[in-house]
Amino acid sequence: MTETRKGIRQSEFVQKHGIPPLEVKAFRDKHLSADEWWKDGVAIVWNPEAAARIDREVYGIIPNKDLEVVQEVLTVYVLKPCRNARYVYASLDGNRISVSVHQRQQKKLIRKNIRVRVEKEGDSVRYIHIP
């Protein structure tokens, strides 16, 4: 019988904080002890308390338990690229919004309908492309 432990996938943490893939191991070795992470098959999983500690110490992020993240999926029409290669402008009900995309896909998405994940946290709203 195998024991399943809850944790945060390293890939999700790295994506959230924008850590380059080639620096992930060095970052993990610098900030986590051997008992704060483990392998779950191929994926590397971090202890939730250790990830919260890194958020506080390294990034200055204080988790707020009162804020609830609401997610929904919408379809939007991409209008044009932004100056920043990680975003495009899209039309949502006649309003122009910025959508976070992978920078290699920015030019391929122009004039196409794409699905986006809407993340609402408090007053802020983020639109993220779903490939």
N, C-alpha and C positions, 0 to 999 in steps of 0.2 A: 504494500500500500504506500503510495507516494503522498507526501505532504505538499499541499499547495500553499504558497505564501503570497500575500498581497504586496504589490510594490508598483513602482513606476518604471516603465520601460525606458532604458537609456536613450533609445532613438527618439522618443517623444520629448524627453527633457532637452536633448541636444537641439532638436528642431525648434523648440519653444525659445531657447536662448541664443540660437544662431551660432553654435560652436561648430567650427569647421570639422569635417569628418576625420581629417588626418590628425587632429589634436585631441580627439575624444579620449583615447587611452591615457595620454599624459595628464589630461584634466582629471580623469577618474582616479588615477594613481596619486595625484597631488591632493585631492580633496576627500577621498573616501578610503576607509580602511577595508581590509579584506572581508570583514564580517558585515559590511554595509551594502554589498552587492553580491549577486549570484547569477548563474546561467540557468535559464529556463529553456532547454532545448538549444536553439541557436541564439535566441534573444538574451540580452543582458538586462537584468532587472535590478533596480536600486531600491533600498529601503526607503519608504515614504518619509520617515523622520530625517534621514540623511539628506534627501532631496530638499526638504523644507529648510534644513540647516544651511545648505548651500545657497538657496534662494535668499535667506536672511544675510548671511555673512558675505557672500561674493557679490550678489546682485542687489542687495538692499531691499528685497521684496518681502513685505510683511503680509502673510496670507490673511485674508479677511473672510471669516466663516459666514458673515452676514450676506455677502454678495453671492448671488446665485447666477451661474452661467447658463443662459438659455440658448439652445442651438436649434436652427431650422435650416432647411435646404430650399433654395430658390433657383430659378433659371433666369439668367440675364443675358443681354445682348452686348457684346464687346464693341466699343466705339473706336478707340485708338489707344496706342501705347502711351504710358507716362514717361517722363524723363528718367525716372528710376526704373531700371530693368526688371524689378521685382513686382511691378504693379501695372495694371491696365485700367483704363476708364471704361465703364460699362453703363448701360441704361437700365434703370430699375423704375418702372412706372413713370417714365419721362424724366426722372431725376438722374443726374450723373453721379456715379459712385466710383471709388477706387477699390479694386479687387487685387488681393495678393495672389501672385502666380509664380510658378517656377520661371526663373529668368530665361531659360532656354526655350520656353514655350510662348513667351510674350508675343512675338511677331506671328506665330502660327494661329493665335486665337482671334486676331483682328477680324471683325465682321462675322463672328460666329456666335451662336447661342451656347452658353456654358452653364454648368451647374455650380453654384457657390454655397458654401456653408456660412450661415450668418451666426456670429457669436455675439451675444449681448451680455455685457457684464456691467451692471449699474447703468450709467449713462452712455458708455462707449459701445460702439458697434463696429465689428470687423467683418469683412467679406473675404473669404478664402476659397480659391478655386479648388474644385474637386476633380482631379484628373480622371 
